[in-house]
Amino acid sequence: MSRTQPAPRLYRGISQEERRAERRRRLIAAGIAVYGERGYRQSSVKAVCEAAGLTERYFYESFANSEELLVAAFNAVTYGVHQEGVEAAQSKRSRKERARAMLYAYFAALQREPHAARVFLVEIRGVSPAVDAAFEEALRGIARNMTRVLALRGEAADELLQVGVLGSIIQIATSWIHQGYKPKIDVVTDTALRVSGVLLGRTR
């Protein structure tokens, strides 16, 4: 006769797993804010915990070290911004219109959330081989998905070209931010769209 699993313990109607997930979300949000304001290398676990309103015990419940939090913060920003672009492109009919909508949403998000932009574009670089690998994995995944959203057809996918185009767009964004978000967003979007034309031009 099988024994039934005990029901999860609730605290104020919230399970232990839900509380743990909420603490993790708070730490990621705090990491984005603290790393974005002070820089990753100038930020301690204690500073992140203070920003999250949690003790260090809860930090190590979710993350082995600061690098793991940095990767989680990077992924939260990266995939959040990418999803905004995908949603912006859905109502557009042509590939060029979808590409421009995605790019405009991307630059708008970076301008709207400067701390998140710093985590996404600056703080992730050169921390460690493991963090570099996480960056490369995200870059490849988003490049493939970007190509899918644009409905590119014809030749077999050229992953190096996809990554090269997205890497160029990221470099444009980094320079744009260092220049104080100048020129205007429409101008930088059109510049990035010309780079994207390398992919668009491969379709039949």
MARDO-654233 format. One record per residue: residue in one letter; x, y, z of N, C-alpha, C in turn. Coordinates in steps of 0.05 Angstrom, whole numbers, plus 5000, padded with zeros to 4 digits. Last residue first. Layout:
# MARDO-654233
AXYZXYZXYZ
...
# end
This chain:
# MARDO-654233
R529756834010528856823983525956913981
T534457174053531957024048531257034019
R538757484063539257204056536757054049
G537257984080537957954052538457674044
L536657914135534157944118534857894089
L542057914151540357674153537957684135
V543458424137545158204128543657944130
G539858754163539458704134541258484123
S541958864212540158634209539558564180
V544459344198546059104205544358854202
R539959654192541759614169543559374174
L538059654244536459524223538159474198
A541659984270541659694276540059534255
T539860474247542660374244542860074248
D534660494266535160474237537960374231
T535760554321534260324311534760284282
V538261044322539860814329538360554320
V533861364306536361364290537961114296
D530161294346529461224319531961194301
I532861494392532361204389531561124361
K538061974376535361894385534761604378
P545161804387542861964377540161854387
K544961764458544861934434546161784411
Y545561564509543061504493542761704470
G550761694523548561824536545961794521
Q554661384500554361654490551861804501
H553960894524556261054532556161344522
I549460744494549160794522551460964532
W551760664443549560854447549260934476
S555360254454556360514446554260734450
T551559844464553559924484554660204478
A548759814415547359894439549359984461
I552859624382551659884376550259994401
Q553759134406555859334407554759614401
I548858884394549558934422551759144425
I549458854339547259014350547859084380
S553658494336554058764326551858954337
G551258034357553558154371554058444362
L547457934317546558014344548858144359
V551057804275549158024272548258124300
G553757364297555257604289553457844287
V549656994304550957094328552557354321
Q548456914249546357004268547657134293
L553356714230552256964220550157084239
L553656244259555756444262554756714252
E549155964240549256054267551356264272
D545455954188548256014192548556134220
A540655484167541455694186544455714189
A540355364097540555264124541555494142
E536555824056538855664062538755564091
G529955934066531855894045534155714053
R527656444113527456184098529656164078
L525756754172527656734151527656454139
A522156974210521256784190523156774166
L523257274253523357414228522557234204
V523156874291521057074292520957224265
R527956604278525356464276523056674274
T531756984291531556894263528856754259
M530957004346530557244330530157164300
N532556494360529756564362529056814346
R538056524349536456324335533456404336
A539456934384539956964356538256774340
I538256694433536656924424537056974394
G542256294434539356224436537656454426
R547056574431546356384410543356324410
L546756884478547057014452546156824430
A546556494518544256674514544456804487
E551756274511549356104508546856274503
E554956714523554956604496552556424491
F553756794577553257004558553056894530
A555656314598552756374601552056594581
A561056374588559556154575556556204576
D562356794622562656834593561056624578
V561656524670559856744663559956804633
A565856154666563156064669561056274662
P570456484663569656314640566756224642
S568657144690569856874692569056714668
V568057674672568057604701569457344705
G567457884620570157834631570257764660
R561258214624563658154609566058104626
I556858384653557058094647559758024635
E556758934656557758784679558158484674
V554759104603557459164614558358974635
L549658934587551659004567554559034578
F546458784631546258644605548658684588
V547659164670548058884675548258724649
R546059624642548859594650549459304656
A540559534636542259554612545159514619
A538859574689538659314675540459314651
H539660124695541159934712541159654699
P536260364656539160384653540760194671
E530860254627531960124651534960134649
R529860554581527960564603529160464629
Q533860394547533660674555531960704579
L532559854540535259934551535160224561
A527559894517527859764543530459844556
A528860144468527060284487527260164515
F531859744443533159994451531460154471
Y527659354437530259294451531559554461
A523859614406523159524433525659464450
Y526959674359525959904373525259834402
L527659134345529959294352529059544367
M522458964334524058824354526359004364
A521059314293519559314318521059184340
R524659154253524859424264523359444291
A522958634243525758684252525958954265
R517858714224518258564249520958624261
E518959004177517359124199517758984225
K521758604149523058854156521558994179
R517758214142520158154158521558414167
S510958474150513358414134515758354153
R507258534194506858344172509458274158
K506558574265507658674240507558454218
S505158384314503058514298503958614271
Q509858174336507757994329505658124311
A513858514355513958424327511458274317
A512958574409512658804391512558734362
E514258064427511458154428510958394410
V519758064418518057874404515157964404
G521258484453521658514424519958314408
E520058254502518758514494518958544464
Q523557834502520657774500519158024492
H528458104508527857954483524957904480
V527958294560528058484538527458344511
G527857784586525657974589525558174567
Y532657574573530257444562527857614566
T536157954599536357874571533857774560
V534557974654534458214637534358134607
A535257434668532657574673532357814655
N540657354656538557214641535857344644
F543057704694543457744665541257604649
A541457464741540557734735540857794705
A544056974736541156974738540057254732
V549357154735548257014712545257014712
L549557374787550057544763548957414738
L548756924818546757134818547157314794
E553556654807550956534800548756734800
E557257014828557156964799554556834791
S556456994883555557234869555457184838
N554256314899556056544900554956774883
A549955974899552455884912554456114916
F543356164916545756194899548256104914
S539256054952538656054923541156054906
E541456045002539355854997538855834967
Y544656485003545956224997543955994995
F540756865016542256884991543356614984
Y539056725066537256675044538656705017
R543556885096542656595096540856535072
E543657425092545457275075544756975075
T536757665094539357605106541057445086
L533458185056533757915064536457875078
G532458635025531058615051531258325062
A535158734979532958544977531358535003
A539159064998537359174978534858994975
E541758695031540558935043538459055024
C543658344992541758245012540258485025
V547358664966545058554951542858474970
A550958755007549558984995547158884980
K552858235017551458385038549758615026
V555658114971553257964977551558114998
S557858744942558158514960555458364962
S560559074887558159004902558558744917
Q564359184850564259364873561959294892
R563458844808565958804824565958974849
Y558659044785558758784798561158754817
G556359704799558159524785558459264800
R552560034822555260044833557359894816
E547859974790548560234802551560244809
G547659444774547259654754548059924764
Y548159174821550259144801550059374780
V543259344844545859404857548059384837
A539159174808539359454817542159524828
I540358624801540158804778540559094787
G539858454855542358434840542458624816
A534458544864536458704879539158694865
A532258164830531658444826533658624840
I534557704855535257774827534658064821
L532057734905534957754903535857824874
R526657664891527557914904530557954902
R526857144870526057374852527057634865
R528156864917529956864895529357094876
R523556964947526057064957528157074934
E519956674915519556964918522157094928
A521756154922521856274895521556574896
R520756094976523456074967523756204939
R515156124976516756324991519656334981
E513955674946513255934936514756154950
E515955274980517055304953516455574941
Q512455325024515355375027516755425000
S506355675005507955435010510955515013
I501856095039503956075018505755835025
G498356205080497256115055499256075032
R501656305123499956525112498956455084
Y504955775103505355995121503856225109
L504255065097503555335088504055535111
R507454475076506754655098506254945087
P504654025029506654225036505654405058
A502153395052501653655038503853855047
P505852785046504652995062504253255046
Q504052284999505952485007504552695024
T501551645019501151905006503152105017
R504251005008503751225027503451485012
S501350424981503050654978502350874999
M501749765000500050005000501850255000
# end
